[in-house]
Amino acid sequence: MIKVSNTLGGKKEKLVPVKKDCIRMYVCGPTVYGPAHIGHARTYIAFDIIRRYLEFKGFNVKFVMNITDVHDDMIKRANEEGISIFQLGDKNIKLFFKDMNALDIKPASKYPRVTEEIPAIIEAVQKLVEKGYAYETDDGVYFDVSKFPEYGKLSGIKFKQGITGTRVDTDKYEKKQAQDFAVWKKAKPNEPFWDSPFGKGRPGWHIECSVMSSKYLGLPLDIHGGAIDLVFPHHENEIAQSEAAFGVKPFVKYWLHTGFLNVEGQKMSKSLGNFITIPELLKEFSAKEFRFFIASTHYKSRINFSKKEMEKYRRTLKKLNEFLHRLQEVQSEKGDNVSVEKLIEQSRASFIEQMDNDFSFPNAWSVVFEFESQMNKLLAEGKVSKKSAEKALEFMKEIDSIFRVFSFKKEVPLDKEIKRLIAKRNEFRKKKDFASADKIRDELKARGIILLDTPEGTKWRKLQE
């Protein structure tokens, strides 16, 4: 039985889906005003692993991720670039899908875009007004938080504290109280708009997820995920407007949130110069290495990205891959099959036990490391037959179906010509002839080889990895 740490209530609960053997899962997707960064990647990889584990356990997972392509940030960036939000959205959505594919993240069942769901959003706003949960002003339509007594049940924020229910500094046009949040924003000059019963305008930020999750998954949702910074106001507001509009309680059974990702101990930001996009990451580290790094920390925990840490995980992953290659090289028909099969059975049970406990990635990896250690002893003693080695590989492939980090194929050594070019480049660098050195780097890149200059010397990897 899987247990999950539910943000709503703050305790572990048994995962019991609304419909037997089916998990309806919604994860908040990107606002596509710019390229995705490694903070996004942390959340999306973590939920990719959770999804894959649920599928490993036999659940049919229906997974929806929204794409926010109309938003204050979208309008601001589009105006800066002198293009429409639609052009900006199309450009960055293509980059987003390219990044997700590069990170080996399984595609969602559906990626609804806000700009394609406006009629359904308007209908939801109308329901809120008709039921008395929302009111119209000169500026837009606002959700009346005072009409929803349970407001704050996810975040623990009390209504009387007077904290605003939106990320941006919303206009104070006739709002009844500071906490009220916009579900429809009336158009200002030079802003995109759609016709509605409330005048020309666009959706507020929060309403989109309520509408798209209910439309494509049905209510209640089994799992709703996102980064920890979305708990308030975004997810708090989603609960209020969804339960008010659709009359389904709870809107979501289990709320799961990923922890923050810092870079070198600091919050990632462009002003600090530590903002790393996914393509920038993949120039230096492979997708498998980054997934392994993410998978080694509990999804709820804060994680610190640094090149030093990444090098450590690179070395560990290399050792695991070498173990896989040793298993593939076993040819003997003799061995202690009983001991190996017993070890596999015990390891599989322990791995599942740890993953069932709120997807405890680190403890699950401890099981894998112990399995590797025990198997290496048996290999050294000549007690592993080809048959039992194949069963051990099958177990490791089960692990990899969830984490997607291993390389089962042994890396082919560089041919003599490429080795010669690397040595020649190093000579140019010693002579400070960086132009010639860069020319060789570019030549190797064109041939699918990326060079990495590290304190231990020049490393390389294949571009497609």
Secondary structure, 3 states (H helix, E strand, C coil): CCEEEECCCCEEEECCCCECCEEEEEECCCECCCCCEHHHHHHHHHHHHHHHHHHHCCCEEEEEECEECCCHHHHHHHHHHCCCHHHHHHHHHHHHHHHHHHCCCCCCCECCEHHHCHHHHHHHHHHHHHCCCEEECCCEEEECHHHCCCCCCCCCCCHHHCCCCCCCCCCCCCCCCCCCEEEEEECCCCCCCECCCCCCEEECCCHHHHHHHHHHHCCCEEEEEEEHHHHHHHHHHHHHHHHHHHCCCCCEEEEEEECCEEECCEECCHHHCCCCEHHHHHHHCCHHHHHHHHHCCCCCCCEEECHHHHHHHHHHHHHHHHHHHHHHHCCCCCCCHHHHHHHHHHHHHHHHHHHHECCCHHHHHHHHHHHHHHHHHHHHCCCCCHHHHHHHHHHHHHHHHHHCCCCCCCCCCCCHHHHHHHHHHHHHHHCCCHHHHHHHHHHHHHCCEEEEEECCEEEEEECCC
